[in-house]
Amino acid sequence: MDTDSEFEALQHESDPIRRGRRASDLLVLYQQRATELARLRKGAIEEAHRVRGMNYTEIATALGITKGRVTQIRSTAPRRERAFFGVGPVSISVPWRYQTTDRERPLIAAEDSATADQLERLLDGLSFAVTDRHQLEPDATEPPAGDTIVVCGPKSAPVGADLLSRDPALDITQADGRWWIAHRTTGQRFGSPSDEPQPESADLAYIARHRIDDRVVIHVAGIHSIGSLGAAHYLTSHLSDVVSAAGDKPCSLIVRADYQALTITSSELAAGPFVW
């Protein structure tokens, strides 16, 4: 059911709780679309100026608004990097990791929790509503509905392996007693510095942007869980670089991050982005 139909149906919903809950859901959805429309309008103004050579007075006249309004739109509308994560709202998923304490139980690694926190702050800064934070079960095979970020390696749940299988450029494989991020065509392998004979306090992470049907799925997988936190750190600091290189296309890249305990001290691009 499209949103217009849902709006009509909502007006005839007799149950007040169902009506209130769905109204709340639609408010978030409409607000996210309004934010995206503001981003698209800002982009159109900048394109008309940059590509067509129109000055802002001419653009204002063509759009039927004042030059002051054009200035306001340029300064307040969300920046173009927002589109990397879709339209919104966005959900974030991290995996359960089964470990033994007093008994075997599902736990969320501190690194994964910190990764979700940093990603949520990044999304908030891009005017996204983060509606859900999911815990991926070990047998999860599908990402959540809608625009979403999945933090999950191929070992943690089948959904991680399935998303990797959609990437024509990069894969995560296990060989020689350790995990690698490998380029499918060249065979070049990238290993975590923390797994070297003389280990460093650094890790690698894989980041991919998928377009699946009409939504965006961002896939993050560190070789170790601290690597995922490094990926979040890199996206926070260098999202504009990724978007400049890949545009709105699906892509994948490798990030290196240095850390001290649970603090990422620096992050940089190790390879990519590879545009599909």
C-alpha positions as CSV (number, residue, x, y, z in Angstrom):
1,M,0.0,0.0,0.0
2,D,1.4,3.4,-1.0
3,T,1.5,6.2,1.5
4,D,-1.5,8.1,-0.1
5,S,-3.6,5.0,0.3
6,E,-2.4,4.5,3.8
7,F,-3.3,8.1,4.6
8,E,-6.8,7.5,3.4
9,A,-7.1,4.2,5.2
10,L,-5.8,5.8,8.4
11,Q,-8.7,8.3,8.4
12,H,-11.1,5.4,8.6
13,E,-9.3,3.3,11.2
14,S,-11.7,2.7,14.0
15,D,-9.1,1.4,16.6
16,P,-7.6,4.5,18.3
17,I,-4.3,2.7,19.2
18,R,-3.7,1.4,15.7
19,R,-4.6,4.8,14.3
20,G,-2.3,6.6,16.7
21,R,0.7,4.3,16.1
22,R,0.3,4.4,12.3
23,A,-0.1,8.2,12.4
24,S,3.2,8.4,14.3
25,D,4.9,6.1,11.7
26,L,3.6,8.2,8.8
27,L,4.6,11.4,10.4
28,V,8.2,10.2,10.6
29,L,8.0,9.0,7.0
30,Y,6.6,12.2,5.7
31,Q,9.1,14.3,7.6
32,Q,12.0,12.3,6.2
33,R,10.7,12.7,2.7
34,A,10.3,16.5,3.3
35,T,13.9,16.6,4.4
36,E,15.0,14.7,1.3
37,L,13.0,17.1,-0.9
38,A,14.8,20.0,0.7
39,R,18.1,18.3,-0.2
40,L,17.0,17.7,-3.8
41,R,15.9,21.4,-4.1
42,K,19.3,22.6,-2.8
43,G,21.1,20.3,-5.2
44,A,19.0,21.6,-8.1
45,I,19.9,25.2,-7.2
46,E,23.6,24.4,-7.0
47,E,23.4,22.5,-10.3
48,A,21.7,25.3,-12.1
49,H,24.4,27.7,-10.8
50,R,27.3,25.4,-11.5
51,V,26.3,23.7,-14.8
52,R,24.0,26.2,-16.4
53,G,25.9,29.3,-15.2
54,M,22.8,31.0,-13.8
55,N,23.3,33.4,-11.0
56,Y,21.2,33.1,-7.8
57,T,19.0,36.0,-8.7
58,E,18.1,34.3,-12.0
59,I,17.5,31.0,-10.2
60,A,15.2,32.7,-7.6
61,T,13.2,34.2,-10.4
62,A,12.9,30.9,-12.2
63,L,11.7,29.2,-9.1
64,G,9.4,31.9,-8.1
65,I,11.0,32.6,-4.8
66,T,13.2,35.5,-3.4
67,K,17.0,35.5,-3.6
68,G,17.0,35.6,0.2
69,R,15.1,32.4,0.2
70,V,17.6,30.8,-2.2
71,T,20.4,31.9,0.2
72,Q,18.5,30.3,3.1
73,I,17.9,27.0,1.3
74,R,21.6,26.8,0.4
75,S,22.7,27.4,4.0
76,T,20.1,25.2,5.9
77,A,19.1,22.3,3.6
78,P,20.8,19.0,4.2
79,R,24.0,18.4,2.3
80,R,24.4,16.1,-0.6
81,E,26.1,13.4,1.4
82,R,22.8,12.5,3.0
83,A,21.8,10.5,0.0
84,F,24.5,8.0,0.7
85,F,22.2,6.5,3.4
86,G,18.9,6.8,1.4
87,V,15.8,8.8,2.2
88,G,15.1,7.5,5.7
89,P,14.1,6.7,8.2
90,V,17.2,4.5,8.8
91,S,17.6,1.5,11.1
92,I,20.9,0.1,12.5
93,S,21.6,-3.6,13.1
94,V,24.4,-5.2,15.1
95,P,24.9,-8.9,15.7
96,W,24.6,-11.0,18.8
97,R,27.9,-12.7,19.6
98,Y,27.6,-15.9,21.5
99,Q,30.2,-16.0,24.3
100,T,30.6,-17.9,27.5
101,T,30.5,-16.1,30.8
102,D,28.8,-18.0,33.6
103,R,26.9,-19.7,30.8
104,E,26.8,-19.3,27.0
105,R,24.6,-16.3,26.2
106,P,24.1,-13.8,23.4
107,L,26.0,-10.6,24.0
108,I,26.5,-7.4,22.0
109,A,30.2,-6.6,21.8
110,A,31.2,-3.2,23.3
111,E,32.8,-2.3,19.9
112,D,29.5,-3.0,18.1
113,S,27.5,-1.0,20.5
114,A,29.9,1.9,20.1
115,T,29.7,1.6,16.4
116,A,25.9,1.8,16.5
117,D,26.2,4.9,18.7
118,Q,28.6,6.7,16.3
119,L,26.5,5.8,13.3
120,E,23.4,7.1,15.0
121,R,25.2,10.4,15.7
122,L,26.3,10.6,12.1
123,L,22.8,10.0,10.8
124,D,21.3,12.5,13.3
125,G,23.7,15.1,11.8
126,L,22.3,14.4,8.4
127,S,18.7,14.9,9.6
128,F,17.8,11.2,9.6
129,A,15.4,9.6,12.0
130,V,16.8,6.4,13.4
131,T,13.7,4.4,14.1
132,D,15.2,1.1,15.3
133,R,18.3,-0.5,16.5
134,H,18.1,-4.2,15.8
135,Q,20.1,-7.1,17.2
136,L,20.8,-9.6,14.5
137,E,20.3,-13.2,15.5
138,P,22.9,-15.7,14.4
139,D,20.5,-17.2,11.8
140,A,19.4,-13.8,10.4
141,T,19.2,-14.0,6.6
142,E,17.7,-10.7,5.6
143,P,18.4,-7.1,6.5
144,P,15.6,-5.1,8.1
145,A,13.1,-3.4,5.8
146,G,13.7,0.1,4.5
147,D,16.9,2.1,4.5
148,T,19.3,0.4,6.9
149,I,22.9,-0.1,8.1
150,V,23.9,-3.7,8.8
151,V,27.0,-4.1,10.9
152,C,27.8,-7.8,10.4
153,G,30.6,-10.0,9.1
154,P,30.0,-13.3,7.2
155,K,30.7,-15.3,10.4
156,S,28.2,-13.6,12.6
157,A,25.0,-14.2,10.5
158,P,24.1,-15.4,7.0
159,V,22.9,-11.9,6.1
160,G,26.5,-10.8,6.2
161,A,27.6,-13.5,3.8
162,D,24.5,-12.8,1.5
163,L,25.3,-9.0,1.3
164,L,28.9,-9.8,0.5
165,S,27.8,-12.2,-2.3
166,R,26.2,-9.2,-4.0
167,D,29.5,-7.3,-4.2
168,P,31.3,-7.9,-7.5
169,A,34.5,-6.1,-6.3
170,L,35.4,-7.3,-2.7
171,D,34.9,-10.3,-0.5
172,I,35.8,-11.3,3.0
173,T,37.5,-14.7,3.1
174,Q,39.3,-16.9,5.6
175,A,42.7,-18.4,4.8
176,D,46.0,-19.2,6.6
177,G,44.2,-19.1,10.0
178,R,42.9,-15.5,9.6
179,W,40.4,-13.3,7.8
180,W,41.1,-11.2,4.8
181,I,39.3,-8.6,2.6
182,A,40.1,-9.7,-0.9
183,H,39.6,-8.1,-4.3
184,R,37.7,-10.6,-6.5
185,T,39.4,-9.7,-9.8
186,T,43.0,-9.1,-8.8
187,G,43.1,-11.5,-5.9
188,Q,44.9,-8.9,-3.8
189,R,44.3,-9.5,-0.1
190,F,44.2,-7.0,2.8
191,G,44.8,-8.3,6.3
192,S,44.3,-6.7,9.7
193,P,47.6,-5.2,11.1
194,S,46.5,-6.7,14.4
195,D,47.0,-10.2,12.9
196,E,50.5,-9.7,11.7
197,P,53.5,-11.4,13.4
198,Q,54.4,-8.1,14.9
199,P,50.8,-6.8,15.6
200,E,49.8,-3.2,15.5
201,S,46.8,-1.6,17.3
202,A,45.0,-1.3,14.0
203,D,42.3,-3.1,12.0
204,L,40.6,-3.1,8.6
205,A,36.9,-2.8,7.8
206,Y,34.8,-3.3,4.8
207,I,32.1,-0.8,3.8
208,A,29.5,-1.3,1.0
209,R,26.6,0.6,-0.3
210,H,23.9,-1.5,-1.9
211,R,20.8,-0.4,-3.8
212,I,18.3,-3.2,-3.2
213,D,14.9,-2.6,-4.8
214,D,14.0,1.0,-3.8
215,R,16.1,1.2,-0.6
216,V,19.7,1.6,0.5
217,V,21.5,-1.0,2.5
218,I,24.9,0.0,4.0
219,H,27.0,-3.0,5.0
220,V,29.9,-2.6,7.5
221,A,32.1,-5.5,8.6
222,G,35.4,-5.2,10.4
223,I,37.9,-8.0,10.3
224,H,37.6,-7.7,14.1
225,S,34.8,-5.9,15.8
226,I,36.9,-2.8,16.5
227,G,37.3,-2.4,12.7
228,S,33.6,-1.7,12.4
229,L,34.0,1.2,14.8
230,G,36.9,2.4,12.6
231,A,34.5,2.3,9.6
232,A,32.0,4.5,11.5
233,H,34.8,6.9,12.3
234,Y,35.9,7.1,8.7
235,L,32.4,7.7,7.4
236,T,31.9,10.5,10.0
237,S,35.1,12.2,8.8
238,H,35.2,11.3,5.1
239,L,31.7,10.8,3.8
240,S,32.1,13.6,1.4
241,D,35.1,12.0,-0.1
242,V,33.3,8.7,-0.6
243,V,30.3,10.5,-2.3
244,S,32.6,12.5,-4.5
245,A,34.2,9.3,-5.7
246,A,31.2,7.1,-6.0
247,G,28.3,9.4,-6.5
248,D,24.9,7.7,-6.0
249,K,26.1,4.3,-7.2
250,P,26.6,1.1,-5.3
251,C,30.2,0.7,-4.2
252,S,32.6,-0.8,-1.7
253,L,35.8,0.2,0.0
254,I,38.3,-0.8,2.6
255,V,39.2,1.3,5.6
256,R,42.1,1.1,8.0
257,A,41.7,2.4,11.6
258,D,44.2,2.8,14.4
259,Y,42.9,2.5,18.0
260,Q,43.7,2.6,21.6
261,A,41.4,0.4,23.7
262,L,37.9,1.4,22.4
263,T,39.0,4.7,21.0
264,I,39.7,5.2,17.3
265,T,42.6,7.5,17.0
266,S,42.7,7.8,13.2
267,S,41.1,6.2,10.1
268,E,42.0,6.3,6.4
269,L,41.1,4.8,3.1
270,A,43.0,1.6,2.4
271,A,41.5,0.7,-1.0
272,G,38.6,1.9,-3.2
273,P,35.9,3.0,-3.5
274,F,35.1,0.4,-6.1
275,V,32.0,1.5,-8.0
276,W,29.8,-1.3,-9.3
